[in-house]
Amino acid sequence: MMKGVSKQILEVTNTENEYFDKIIFFVKEEHKSTDRKKLQKEAEAVAAVTQKPPKLRINRKKVIKTVISCAAFTIIGFCISMLIRMVI
């Protein structure tokens, strides 16, 4: 559902970041009357601090579970192939 909302928006297009083309900031209601240059300065400061996206966190438990599953399927596949060889 969409509502008609009036928001003040600042768009920073010069991010100097290889990952992001532009950043859009929504100004809080209580700061709508703040000087545009001050808002732009604050937005650029936040944009400058922004770095590359965080690295994917690797869950140790999930990695161990995946390794065990792969090993189990490999062993099962080997056993099935050996049984087939014995029958033929």
Buried (B, 14 or more C-beta within 10 A) or exposed (E): EEEEEEEBEBEBEEBEBEEEEEBEBEBEEEEEEEEEEEBBEBBBEEBEEBEEEEEEEEEEEEEEEEEEEEEEEEEEEEEEEEEEEEEE
